[in-house]
Amino acid sequence: MAQKESDPLLGGEIVENMSVYNSKNVKGSDKNKKRLSLLIHFVTISLLGYLFFFGSSRSSETAKVDPFKKKNVIFMVTDGMGPASLSLARSFRQHRDQLSINDILTIDKYLIGSSRTRSSNSLVTDSAAGATAFSCALKSYNGAIGVTPNKQPCGTILEALKLQGYMTGLVVTTRITDATPAAFSAHADYRFQEDLIAQHQIGEYPLGRSVDLILGGGRCHFYPSSVPGGCRSDARNLIEEVQDAATWNYVGNRQEFDLLQQGHNVSLPLLGLLADTDIPYDIDRDSKVYPSLAEQVQVALTALTKATENSDKGFFLLIEGSRIDHAGHHNDPAAQVREVLAYDAAFQEVIRYIDESETETVVISTSDHETGGLVTARQVTENYPDYLWYPEVLLKSSHSGDFLAHKIVSFKDKNDLKALEKFVTKEVLEKDMGITSYTKEEVKQIIDKRNDQGRLLYVLNNILSLRSQTGWTTHGHSAVDVNIYAYTNSPAIKKKLYSHREYEGLLGNHENIEIGAFLEAITGVDLQKVTKLVQNTEHSPKKAGADQYSADEFHHNLYQ
């Protein structure tokens, strides 16, 4: 049977019935025309002269930044966020908060360029190669964690700055051993080597401990599988080991996190692992159990500032809005829009910090890639399309598709089909998703997949996407260029940011490795020297056949 526009990309059957979805001419005188023509000619000549003079002088002048001056470098990554995600979040927020169409997100004000994202072996990058482009300022293959295309460790900006005397930190909402934080703090041939990555992060490699502060999820790869929530393949309990050796201060839950007093009561080094795997989507997050990204950022900024207040060196902090990517993989518009807004709140916290800081500070924010091929419109009928999408549909949804799929799979009477149907329609579709126009075909799809959480979430997310007319083209990544944002309180760094010179500034369109090169340039570090220091790092997998291993990067093998 041929596919229709209403079909989900994965996980569901075709929905057959789509009926429920929704002067007078004024002629100027010849004299006025002549005046207008002269005015246009004058303005054009003036503009060309301005562009020639200022454009050429700007591009010919080398922007100079003192690399030895104390500075703080904050690098933020929106994993999987493309330009359409901003459109989605902006319109959603305007509708939710009854704002004008002129209202924009905080991050919108700081757009300066865009980035091309291809890896060394594919036009479509993964997060590992994308993060390695930032951390090592070089292109590598999909799956590479801080290694070159020849599988040799490459020095990272975090390692280089730590060696130079900076304090360093990682703040994420996924596992701390996941691709982005790993590529700055570890070296592995493949991203699935999360047990090894955890060892590097606590200091078990040639450079010793390079990270001073860690906040995120991912206890799984620090605990053995014999411990609840653990998943290490060996018997090591890294958390217990570092506590016994007093090499890290450990925080493992919301109560302990709150004792950090927004960063005023932190003893470094700090290992904060606040979830077994990923911190829940913001739409599902219980604030009594898990802190927001903005809260984690506030703790990190305060702690690192206090730790460097008497130093002539500042800090490097990586912040990732990690689960924008997961929502894109799941094609979940309700979850993604909340993830983008949560990131925007964290970005706002960083801007506030920079404005109040007396230390030269810069923040650069970009994405490693786009995920899902998101578009804020969708053809749902065979008729000529309406130019519409409906943010109010997403507002009514109170949980992610992942959360609701788990809820259905966990329903105790799911073999009682009548009870299950009532639960699905009344509890999930109507109450949790705010959808009353569901069809019999859709309910059947849900019930048929009641034992398959992975496929079931695709069905639920497609039902929501159809009614909001949110479009998706893939459950993977895309090759779309992504935005670059930046802000600084330093006139010298600002001048360099806006330079037109290749591999100097970030104004306009750039290869992703140019962002890494920019970080290297403003701090005066030499990544090649660091590369020599990490060459003896253990980085290859011990098991045979690793080259054929296909990592489930966003599910973390939860459904296998």
For each residue, the residues with C-beta under 8 A, 3 or more apart:
1: 14
2:
3: 7 14
4: 7 14 15 382
5: 378 379 380 381 382
6: 14 15 18 380 466
7: 3 4 12 14 15
8: 11 12 331 458 459 461 462
9: 331 458 462 472 473 474 475
10: 455 458 475
11: 8 449 454 455 456 457 458 459 462
12: 7 8 15 445 449 455 458 459 462
13: 441 444 445
14: 1 3 4 6 7
15: 4 6 7 12 18 439 441 442 466
16: 441
17: 20 439 441
18: 6 15 21 380 381
19:
20: 17 437 438 439
21: 18 380 381 437 466 467 469
22: 390 437 467
23:
24:
25:
26:
27:
28: 32 33 36
29: 32 33
30: 33 34
31: 34 35
32: 28 29 35 36
33: 28 29 30 36 37
34: 30 31 37 38
35: 31 32 38 39
36: 28 32 33 39 40
37: 33 34 40 41
38: 34 35 41 42
39: 35 36 42 43
40: 36 37 43 44
41: 37 38 44 45
42: 38 39 45 46
43: 39 40 46 47
44: 40 41 47 48
45: 41 42 48 49
46: 42 43 49 50
47: 43 44 50 51
48: 44 45 51 52
49: 45 46 52 53
50: 46 47 53 54
51: 47 48 54 55
52: 48 49 55 56
53: 49 50 56 57
54: 50 51 57 58
55: 51 52 58 59 500
56: 52 53 59 60
57: 53 54 60 61
58: 54 55 61 498 499 500
59: 55 56 499 500 501
60: 56 57
61: 57 58 499
62: 499 501 504
63: 492 495 496 498 499 501 504 505
64: 492 496
65: 69 490 492 493 496 521 522
66: 69 492
67: 521 522 523 524 525
68: 524
69: 65 66 360
70: 308 311 312 313 314 359 360
71: 314 359 360 361 362 490 493 522 523
72: 304 305 308 314 315 316 317 357 359 360 361 362
73: 161 166 314 315 316 317 361 362 519 522 523
74: 316 317 319 350 354 361 362 363 364
75: 134 157 316 317 318 319 363 364 365 519
76: 318 319 320 321 343 346 347 350 363 364 365 366
77: 131 134 180 318 319 320 321 365 366 367 368
78: 81 85 320 321 324 340 343 365 366 367 482
79: 127 174 180 320 321 322 323 324 325 367 368 371
80: 85 127 324 325 326 327 328 329 367 368 369 370 371 372 477
81: 78 85 86 321 324 325 328 340 343 367 370 371 482
82: 85 367 370 371 374 478 480 482
83: 86 87 370 480 482 483
84: 87 88 370 374 375 376
85: 78 80 81 82 88 89 324 328 336 337 340 370 374
86: 81 83 89 90 105 107 108 340 483
87: 83 84 90 91 376
88: 84 85 91 92 333 336 337 340 374 376 391 470
89: 85 86 92 93 105 337 340 341 344
90: 86 87 93 94 103 104 105 108
91: 87 88 94 95 376 389 391
92: 88 89 95 96 337 341 391 394 395
93: 89 90 96 97 99 103 105 341
94: 90 91 97 98 99 100 101 103 391
95: 91 92 98 391 392 395
96: 92 93 391 395
97: 93 94 103
98: 94 95
99: 93 94 103
100: 94 103
101: 94
102:
103: 90 93 94 97 99 100
104: 90 108 109
105: 86 89 90 93 108 340 341 344
106: 109 110 344 345 347 348 351
107: 86 110 111 343 344 347 365 485
108: 86 90 104 105 111
109: 104 106
110: 106 107 351 365 485 486 487
111: 107 108 483 484 485
112: 484 485 486 497 498 506 507
113: 483 484 506 507 508 509 510
114: 481 482 483 484 508 509 510
115: 366 367 481 482 483 484 509 510 511 512 514 515
116: 481 509 510 511 512
117: 125 130 367 368 369 370 479 480 481 482 512
118: 122 123 124 125 139 479
119: 122 124 125 126 129 130 133 139 140 141 142
120: 129 139 140 141 149
121: 129 141 142 149
122: 118 119 125 126 129 141 142
123: 118 479
124: 118 119 369 476 477 478 479
125: 117 118 119 122 129 130 133 142 368 369 477 479 512
126: 119 122 129 130 142 143 179 191 369 477 553
127: 79 80 130 131 178 179 180 191 325 368 369 553
128: 131 132 140 142 143 144 145 179 182 183 191
129: 119 120 121 122 125 126 132 133 139 140 141 142 143 144
130: 117 119 125 126 127 133 134 179 180 368 369 512
131: 77 127 128 134 135 145 179 180 182 183 184 368
132: 128 129 135 136 138 140 144 145 146 147 154 183
133: 119 125 129 130 136 137 138 139 140 368 511 512 513 515 516
134: 75 77 130 131 137 157 183 184 366 368 512 513 515 516 519
135: 131 132 146 156 157 158 183 184 516
136: 132 133 140 146 148 154 155 156 157 183 516 527 531
137: 133 134 157 513 516 517 519 520 527
138: 132 133 148 154 513 516
139: 118 119 120 129 133 149 513
140: 119 120 128 129 132 133 136 144 147 148 149 154
141: 119 120 121 122 129 144 149
142: 119 121 122 125 126 128 129
143: 126 128 129 189 190 191 192 551
144: 128 129 132 140 141 147 148 149 151 183 189 190 191
145: 128 131 132 179 182 183 186 187 188 189 190 191 193 197
146: 132 135 136 153 154 156 182 183 184 185 186 187 188
147: 132 140 144 151 152 153 154 187 188 189 539
148: 136 138 140 144 151 152 153 154
149: 120 121 139 140 141 144
150:
151: 144 147 148 189 539 540
152: 147 148 531 535
153: 146 147 148 187 531 534 535 537 539
154: 132 136 138 140 146 147 148 187 527 531 534
155: 136 159 160 527 528 529 530 531 532 533 534
156: 135 136 146 159 160 183 184 185 527 530
157: 75 134 135 136 137 160 161 184 316 516 519 520 523 525 527
158: 135 161 162 168 184 185 210 211 316 318
159: 155 156 162 163 185 207 210 530 533 534
160: 155 156 157 163 164 520 523 525 526 527 529 530
161: 73 157 158 164 166 168 316 523 525
162: 158 159 165 166 167 168 207 210 211 212 316
163: 159 160 207 525 530 533
164: 160 161 313 523 524 525
165: 162 311 312 313
166: 73 161 162 308 313 314 315 316
167: 162 212 213 268 304 307 308 311 313 314 315 316
168: 158 161 162 210 211 212 213 315 316 317
169: 211 212 213 214 215 300 303 304 315 316 317 318
170: 176 181 184 185 201 211 213 214 215 216 317 318
171: 213 215 216 293 296 297 300 317 318 319 320
172: 175 176 178 180 181 215 216 217 318 319 320 322
173: 216 217 278 279 293 320 321 322 323
174: 79 178 180 181 216 217 218 278 279 320 322 323 326
175: 172 178 194 216 217 218 220 221 277 278 556
176: 170 172 181 198 201 214 216 217 218 273
177: 181 182 186 194 197 198 201 218 221
178: 127 172 174 175 181 182 191 194 218 278 322
179: 126 127 128 130 131 145 182 183 191 553
180: 77 79 127 130 131 172 174 183 184 318 320 322 368
181: 170 172 174 176 177 178 184 185 201 216 318 320
182: 128 131 145 146 177 178 179 185 186 188 191 194 197 201
183: 128 131 132 134 135 136 144 145 146 156 179 180 186
184: 131 134 135 146 156 157 158 170 180 181 318
185: 146 156 158 159 170 181 182 197 200 201 210 211
186: 145 146 177 182 183 196 197 200 201 205
187: 145 146 147 153 154 200 205 534 537 539
188: 145 146 147 182 191 193 196 197 200 539 541
189: 143 144 145 147 151 193 539 540 541 546
190: 143 144 145 193 541 546 549 551
191: 126 127 128 143 144 145 178 179 182 188 194 551 553
192: 143 541 549 551
193: 145 188 189 190 196 197 541
194: 175 177 178 182 191 197 198 218 220 221
195: 198 199 221 232 233 234
196: 186 188 193 199 200 538 539 541
197: 145 177 182 185 186 188 193 194 200 201 221
198: 176 177 194 195 201 202 218 221 222 232 238
199: 195 196 202 204 205 238
200: 185 186 187 188 196 197 203 204 205 537
201: 170 176 177 181 182 185 186 197 198 211 214
202: 198 199 209 238 242 247 248 271
203: 200 208 209 210 247
204: 199 200
205: 186 187 199 200 208 534 537 538
206: 533 534 536 537
207: 159 162 163 210 533 534
208: 203 205
209: 202 203 212 247 269
210: 158 159 162 168 185 203 207
211: 158 162 168 169 170 185 201 214 269
212: 162 167 168 169 209 268 269 270 304 307
213: 167 168 169 170 171 266 268 269 270 272 300 303 304 317
214: 169 170 176 201 211 269 270 271 272 273
215: 169 170 171 172 270 272 274 296 299 300
216: 170 171 172 173 174 175 176 181 272 273 274 275 279 296 322
217: 172 173 174 175 176 273 274 275 276 277 278 279
218: 174 175 176 177 178 194 198 221 222 273 275 276 277 278
219: 222 223 229 230 239 252 273 275 276
220: 175 194 223 229 230 231 232 276 277 556
221: 175 177 194 195 197 198 218 231 232
222: 198 218 219 230 232 237 238 239 273
223: 219 220 227 229 230 231 232 237 238 239
224: 227 230 232 234 235 236 237
225: 230 231 232 233
226: 230 235
227: 223 224 230 237
228:
229: 219 220 223 276
230: 219 220 222 223 224 225 226 227 237
231: 220 221 223 225
232: 195 198 220 221 222 223 224 225 235 236 238
233: 195 225
234: 195 224
235: 224 226 232
236: 224 232 241
237: 222 223 224 227 230 240 241
238: 198 199 202 222 223 232 241 242
239: 219 222 223 242 243 250 252 271 273
240: 237 243 244
241: 236 237 238 244 245
242: 202 238 239 245 247 248 250 271
243: 239 240 246 248 250
244: 240 241
245: 241 242
246: 243
247: 202 203 209 242 269
248: 202 242 243 269 270 271
249: 266 267 268 269 270 271
250: 239 242 243 271 272 273
251: 256 257 259 260 270 271 272 273 274
252: 219 239 256 272 273 274
253: 256 257 274 289
254: 257 258 274 288 289 290 291
255: 258 259
256: 251 252 253 259 260
257: 251 253 254 260 272 274 291 295 299
258: 254 255 261
259: 251 255 256 265
260: 251 256 257 263 264 265 266 270 299 303
261: 258 264 265
262: 295 298 299 302
263: 260 266 298 299 300 301 302 303 305 306
264: 260 261 302 306
265: 259 260 261
266: 213 249 260 263 270 299 302 303 306
267: 249 270
268: 167 212 213 249 303 307
269: 209 211 212 213 214 247 248 249
270: 212 213 214 215 248 249 251 260 266 267 303
271: 202 214 239 242 248 249 250 251
272: 213 214 215 216 250 251 252 257 296
273: 176 214 216 217 218 219 222 239 250 251 252
274: 215 216 217 251 252 253 254 257 279 290 291
275: 216 217 218 219 278 279 280 290
276: 217 218 219 220 229
277: 175 217 218 220 556 558
278: 173 174 175 178 217 218 275 322 323 326 556
279: 173 174 216 217 274 275 285 290 323
280: 275 284 285 286 290 403
281: 284 285 323 326 327 335 338 339 400 402 403
282: 285 292 293 323 335 338 339 341 342
283: 334 335 338 339 397 398 399 400 403
284: 280 281 335 399 400 402 403
285: 279 280 281 282 289 290 292
286: 280 289 290
287: 290 291 292
288: 254
289: 253 254 285 286
290: 254 274 275 279 280 285 286 287
291: 254 257 274 287 295 296 299
292: 282 285 287 295 296 342 345 346
293: 171 173 282 296 297 319 321 342 343 345 346
294: 297 298 342 345 346 348 349
295: 257 262 291 292 298 299
296: 171 215 216 272 291 292 293 299 300 346
297: 171 293 294 300 301 319 346 349 350
298: 262 263 294 295 301 302 349
299: 215 257 260 262 263 266 291 295 296 302 303
300: 169 171 213 215 263 296 297 303 304 317 319
301: 263 297 298 304 305 317 349 350 353
302: 262 263 264 266 298 299 305 306
303: 169 213 260 263 266 268 270 299 300 306 307
304: 72 167 169 212 213 300 301 307 308 315 317
305: 72 263 301 302 308 309 315 357 359
306: 263 264 266 302 303 309
307: 167 212 268 303 304 311 315
308: 70 72 166 167 304 305 311 313 314 315
309: 305 306
310:
311: 70 165 167 307 308 314
312: 70 165
313: 70 164 165 166 167 308
314: 70 71 72 73 166 167 308 311 359 360 361
315: 72 73 166 167 168 169 304 305 307 308
316: 72 73 74 75 157 158 161 162 166 167 168 169
317: 72 73 74 75 168 169 170 171 213 300 301 304
318: 75 76 77 158 169 170 171 172 180 181 184
319: 74 75 76 77 171 172 293 297 300 346 350
320: 76 77 78 79 171 172 173 174 180 181
321: 76 77 78 79 81 173 293 324 339 340 342 343 346
322: 79 172 173 174 178 180 216 278 325 326
323: 79 173 174 278 279 281 282 326 327 335 339
324: 78 79 80 81 85 321 327 328 336 339 340 343 371
325: 79 80 81 127 322 328 329 371 554
326: 80 174 278 281 322 323 329 330 335 402 554
327: 80 281 323 324 330 332 333 335 336 339 372 400
328: 80 81 85 324 325 331 332 336 370 371 372 374
329: 80 325 326 371 372 475 476 554
330: 326 327 335 400 401 402 457 458 461 475 554
331: 8 9 328 372 458 461 462 465 472 475
332: 327 328 335 336 400 401 402 457 461 464
333: 88 327 336 337 374 394 461 464 465 468 470
334: 283 337 338 394 397 399 400 401 464
335: 281 282 283 284 323 326 327 330 332 338 339 400 401 402
336: 85 88 324 327 328 332 333 339 340 372 374
337: 85 88 89 92 333 334 340 341 391 394
338: 281 282 283 334 335 341 342
339: 281 282 283 321 323 324 327 335 336 342 343
340: 78 81 85 86 88 89 105 321 324 336 337 343 344
341: 89 92 93 105 282 337 338 344 345
342: 282 292 293 294 321 338 339 345 346
343: 76 78 81 107 293 321 324 339 340 346 347
344: 89 105 106 107 340 341 347 348
345: 106 292 293 294 341 342 348 349
346: 76 292 293 294 296 297 319 321 342 343 349 350
347: 76 106 107 343 344 350 351 363 365 485
348: 106 294 344 345 351 352
349: 294 297 298 301 345 346 352 353
350: 74 76 297 301 319 346 347 353 354 363
351: 106 110 347 348 354 355 363 487
352: 348 349 355 356
353: 301 349 350 356 357 361
354: 74 350 351 357 361 362 363 487 488 489
355: 351 352 489
356: 352 353
357: 72 305 353 354 361 489
358:
359: 70 71 72 305 314
360: 69 70 71 72 314 488 489 490 492 493
361: 71 72 73 74 314 353 354 357 488 489 490
362: 71 72 73 74 354 486 487 488 490 493 497 522
363: 74 75 76 347 350 351 354 485 486 487 488
364: 74 75 76 484 485 486 506 515 518 519
365: 75 76 77 78 107 110 347 484 485 486
366: 76 77 78 115 134 482 483 484 485 512 515
367: 77 78 79 80 81 82 115 117 370 482 483
368: 77 79 80 117 125 127 130 131 133 134 180 482 512
369: 80 117 124 125 126 127 130 477 478 479 480 482
370: 80 81 82 83 84 85 117 328 367 373 374 477 478 479 480 482
371: 79 80 81 82 324 325 328 329 374 476 477 478
372: 80 327 328 329 331 336 472 473 474 475 478
373: 370 471 472 473 474 478 480
374: 82 84 85 88 328 333 336 370 371 470 471 472
375: 84 378 470 471 472 473
376: 84 87 88 91 389 470 471
377: 385 387 388 389 469 470 471
378: 5 375 389 465 466 469 470 471
379: 5 385 471
380: 5 6 18 21 466 469
381: 5 18 21 385
382: 4 5
383:
384:
385: 377 379 381
386: 469
387: 377
388: 377 469
389: 91 376 377 378 468 469 470
390: 22 393 394 467 468 469
391: 88 91 92 94 95 96 337 394 395 468
392: 95 395 396
393: 390 396 397 434 435 464 467 468
394: 92 333 334 337 390 391 397 464 468 470
395: 92 95 96 391 392 434
396: 392 393 433 434 435
397: 283 334 393 394 432 433 434 464
398: 283 432 433 434
399: 283 284 334 403 404 407 432 433
400: 281 283 284 327 330 332 334 335 403 404 457
401: 330 332 334 335 404 405 457 458 460 461 464
402: 281 284 326 330 332 335 405 406 453 457
403: 280 281 283 284 399 400 406 407
404: 399 400 401 407 408 428 432 433 457 460
405: 401 402 408 409 453 454 456 457 460
406: 402 403 409 410 453
407: 399 403 404 410 411 428 432
408: 404 405 411 414 420 423 424 428 446 450 456
409: 405 406 414 450 451 452 453 456
410: 406 407
411: 407 408 414 420 423 450
412:
413: 416 419 420 423
414: 408 409 411 420 450 451
415: 420
416: 413 419 420
417: 420 421 447
418: 421 422
419: 413 416 422 423
420: 408 411 413 414 415 416 417 423 424 447 450
421: 417 418 424 425 443 447
422: 418 419 425 426 427
423: 408 411 413 419 420 426 427 428
424: 408 420 421 427 428 429 443 446 447
425: 421 422 428 429 430 438 443
426: 422 423 429 430 431
427: 422 423 424 430 431 432
428: 404 407 408 423 424 425 431 432 433 446 460
429: 424 425 426 432 433 435 436 438 443 463
430: 425 426 427 433 434 435 436
431: 426 427 428 434
432: 397 398 399 404 407 427 428 429
433: 396 397 398 399 404 428 429 430 460 463 464
434: 393 395 396 397 398 430 431
435: 393 396 429 430 438 463 464 467
436: 429 430
437: 20 21 22 467
438: 20 425 429 435 442 443 463
439: 15 17 20 442 443
440: 443 444
441: 13 15 16 17 444 445
442: 15 438 439 445 446 459 463
443: 421 424 425 429 438 439 440 446 447
444: 13 440 441 447 448
445: 12 13 441 442 448 449 459
446: 408 424 428 442 443 449 450 456 459 460
447: 417 420 421 424 443 444 450
448: 444 445
449: 11 12 445 446 452 455 456 459
450: 408 409 411 414 420 446 447 456
451: 409 414
452: 409 449 455 456 559
453: 402 405 406 409 456 457 558 559
454: 11 405 457 458 555 558 559
455: 10 11 12 449 452 458 459
456: 11 405 408 409 446 449 450 452 453 459 460
457: 11 330 332 400 401 402 404 405 453 454 460 461
458: 8 9 10 11 12 330 331 401 454 455 461 462 475
459: 8 11 12 442 445 446 449 455 456 462 463
460: 401 404 405 428 433 446 456 457 463 464
461: 8 330 331 332 333 401 457 458 464 465
462: 8 9 11 12 331 458 459 465 466
463: 429 433 435 438 442 459 460 466 467
464: 332 333 334 393 394 397 401 433 435 460 461 467 468 470
465: 331 333 378 461 462 468 469 470 471 472
466: 6 15 21 378 380 462 463 469
467: 21 22 390 393 435 437 463 464
468: 333 389 390 391 393 394 464 465
469: 21 377 378 380 386 388 389 390 465 466
470: 88 333 374 375 376 377 378 389 394 464 465
471: 373 374 375 376 377 378 379 465
472: 9 331 372 373 374 375 465 475
473: 9 372 373 375 478
474: 9 372 373 477 478
475: 9 10 329 330 331 372 458 472
476: 124 329 371
477: 80 124 125 126 369 370 371 474
478: 82 124 369 370 371 372 373 473 474
479: 117 118 123 124 125 369 370
480: 82 83 117 369 370 373
481: 114 115 116 117 509
482: 78 81 82 83 114 115 117 366 367 368 369 370
483: 83 86 111 113 114 115 366 367
484: 111 112 113 114 115 364 365 366 506 510 515
485: 107 110 111 112 347 363 364 365 366
486: 110 112 362 363 364 365 497 506
487: 110 351 354 362 363
488: 354 360 361 362 363 493 494 497
489: 354 355 357 360 361
490: 65 71 360 361 362 493 494
491: 494 495
492: 63 64 65 66 360 495 496
493: 65 71 360 362 488 490 496 497 522
494: 488 490 491 497 498
495: 63 491 492 498 499
496: 63 64 65 492 493 499 504 505 518 521 522
497: 112 362 486 488 493 494 505 506 507 518
498: 58 63 112 494 495 505 507
499: 58 59 61 62 63 495 496 504 505 507
500: 55 58 59 505 507 508
501: 59 62 63 504 505
502: 514
503: 514 517 518
504: 62 63 496 499 501 518 521
505: 63 496 497 498 499 500 501 518
506: 112 113 364 484 486 497 510 514 515 518
507: 112 113 497 498 499 500
508: 113 114 500
509: 113 114 115 116 481
510: 113 114 115 116 484 506 514 515
511: 115 116 133 514
512: 115 116 117 125 130 133 134 366 368 515 516
513: 133 134 137 138 139 516 517
514: 115 502 503 506 510 511 517 518
515: 115 133 134 364 366 484 506 510 512 518 519
516: 133 134 135 136 137 138 157 512 513 519 520
517: 137 503 513 514 520 521
518: 364 496 497 503 504 505 506 514 515 521 522
519: 73 75 134 137 157 364 515 516 522 523
520: 137 157 160 516 517 523 525 526 527
521: 65 67 496 504 517 518 524
522: 65 67 71 73 362 493 496 518 519
523: 67 71 73 157 160 161 164 519 520
524: 67 68 164 521
525: 67 157 160 161 163 164 520 530
526: 160 520 529 530
527: 136 137 154 155 156 157 160 520 530 531
528: 155 531 532
529: 155 160 526 532 533
530: 155 156 159 160 163 525 526 527 533 534
531: 136 152 153 154 155 527 528 534 535
532: 155 528 529 535
533: 155 159 163 206 207 529 530
534: 153 154 155 159 187 205 206 207 530 531 537
535: 152 153 531 532
536: 206
537: 153 187 200 205 206 534
538: 196 205
539: 147 151 153 187 188 189 196
540: 151 189 546
541: 188 189 190 192 193 196 546 549
542:
543: 546
544:
545: 548 549
546: 189 190 540 541 543 549
547:
548: 545
549: 190 192 541 545 546
550:
551: 143 190 191 192
552: 555 556 557 560
553: 126 127 179 191 556
554: 325 326 329 330
555: 454 552 558 559 560
556: 175 220 277 278 552 553
557: 552 560
558: 277 453 454 555
559: 452 453 454 555
560: 552 555 557
